[in-house]
């Protein structure tokens, strides 16, 4: 389920709907403990602090669970020890269950195994498994095309990450705006993690906006 080298994400609720998120890597684990690399903000991870955590499994499912800091150690490199719950207490989210959120991203589209003129456009929604983009009237895409996408993801803490993804055009729909639905075919684990984090932050932001009304 979890492996050495996996990227793991941590979330701390500081109260008043203020949450901080951190990223690290798994260095080792056993039946009761997960050891992760220390992080620059490691001083905020006090012993006993409760957190939510998630990682991408080798089966491309997301595993969510609650954990707590149980200690810090210095060996060849500083590590943080987290409590490891029983596998039955981990929530498994399959790829088809990825949350789709509204997102207007600049998208660069290039040919991959097909021939058309590269173009830029915007997305209308996105998930960890695919996205929908707007097309011009004279677009050259057809269902079944494989394309190479470059996506900039802007996160709440101010940083921008870029993803390179190979996707397949599933269908093209015509309405007030022509749109293409694409499914991700080839994506690096680190880029999938970026997309999942981006969608998660968008979902949380939308919930907060709904509560404010």
N, C-alpha and C positions, 0 to 999 in steps of 0.2 A: 504493500500500500504506500508507505512512505519510504524514501530511499535517501542515502547520503548524497548530497549535492543538490537535492530539491530546493527550489526557492519557496520560502514560507513567508506569509504575510500575517502581521499582527495588528490588532486594533484595540485601543484602550479608550474607554468612555470616561472622560474627565468631568462628566456632569453637565447639566444645562445643554444637552445635545451637542457638546463639544467632544469630538473624537479625533484621536491621532493615530496614524497608521505608519507602520514600519515594515521594512523588508530585510530578510536575512537568508542564510542558507543553512541547511541541515548538515552538521558535521558528523553526527553519530546518533544512535538511539538504541534503546532496549525496551523491555516490556513496560516500564513505568516512566521513562524519561526520554525527552527529545533534546539533544544538544544542538545549539545553533551558534553561528558566528556572532561575536559581540558586534554591536552597531555603534556609530558615532553618538547616538542619543542613548546609549546603554545605561547612563546614570539615572534615567527616568524609570527604568525597569527594576523596581525595588522588589526584594523578596516578598512573595505572597501576593503581588499585584495580579488581579484577574484580567484576562484578555480573551478576545476571540481570535481564532487563527484559521487559516485555510491554505491549502496547497493543491497543486495539480498532480493527480496520480498518473501512473503509467498507462492506465486505461482511459486517459483523457477526461476523467470525471473530476469534479472539484470536491474536496473533502473539507468540511467545516466542523470545528469543534471548539470547546471552551478549554482554556488552559491557565496555568499560573506559573510565575517564576519561582523555582525552588532553590536556586542558588547560582553562583557565578564561580568560575574556576579559571585559573591561568596555567596552561600547560605550554605547548609550543605556541599557541595563540589563545587569547581570551575567548571563553565560550560562556553562553548562558544556558542554564538547565531549565527546561519547561516540563510540567507534568504532562504525561501522555495518557489520554483516556483509553478505556477499552474501545476496541474497534466498533462495538455496537452503539457507542455514544457519538460516533462520528456521523455527520449527515453527508450522504453522498448525493451530489447533484450531477446528473448525467448531462452530456453535451446538448441533447435535445431540449433540456430544461433551462438552458442559459437564458437569462433575462434579456429581453430586447428593449432598448430604450431609445427615445427620440434624441437624435444627435445630428447637428449640422456641421460636418467635418469637411475640410478641403480634401479631395481625393484625387491622386494622380493615377491614371489608368493606362497601362502599357500592354501590348500584345504578348501572349505567351502561347506558343504552338499555333497561333493564328496570325493573320496579317490585317492590321487596321492602323489608322493614324492615331497615335497616342493623344490623350486629351485630359483635361482636368475638369472636375465637377464637384458637386457637394453630395453628401449622404443625407438621408432623411431619418434613418434609424440604423442601429447596429447592435450586435450581440457577440458573444464569444464564438459563435458559429457562422456568422455571416452578416451581411448588411444590404441596404437598399440605396441605390444611387439614382440621381436624376440624369436624364439623357436629352440631348438636343434632337431636333426634328430630323437632322441628317446623320444621325448616329449610324455606326457600322456594326454594332453588336448583334449577335443572334444567339438564341438559346443553345447551350452546349459549348460556347466559346470559353476558353480558359484565358484568364487575364492576370496580370501582375499589378498589384495595388500598393501604393505608398500612402500611409495614413499618419497624420500628426495627432497625437492625443495630449490634450491639455488637462492637467490634474489640478485638484483643489489647492495643493500646496505650492502651485506656481510653476512647476517644472513641465516641460514638454518632451514627450518620448515619441519616437517614430517606429512604425511597424512596416515590415515588408511581407506581403501575403499573396499567395497564389490562390485564385478563386475561380469558380465556375459560374457562368450565367445560367440560372435556373429558368427564369422566365422574364419576359418584358411585357409590361402592362401599359395601356394607353388610357389616359384620363385628361384632366386639366394639365397634368405634367406627365411626360413619359418617364417611367421608372424601370430599372432593372433590379431584380432580386438575385443576389449572389451568395453562394455558399463557399466558405473557406475550404480549400483542398489541402494546401501545404502551408503550415505555419509553425515557426519555431516555438518551443515551450515558453521562452522568455517573452515572446510577442503575445502569445495567448494569455499569459498572466497579465500583461499590460492591458489588454482588451477587457479582461474580466474585472480588473481593478477599476478601469475607466467606467464600465457599465454599472458597477456596484456604486461608485461615487455619484453617478448620474441618478440612479434609483433613489439613493438616500436624499439627494438634493431635491428631487421631485416630491418625496414624501414630506420633507420639511416645508416646502412651498405650499403643499395641500393643507398642512396643519395650520399655516399662517392665515389661511382663508377661513 
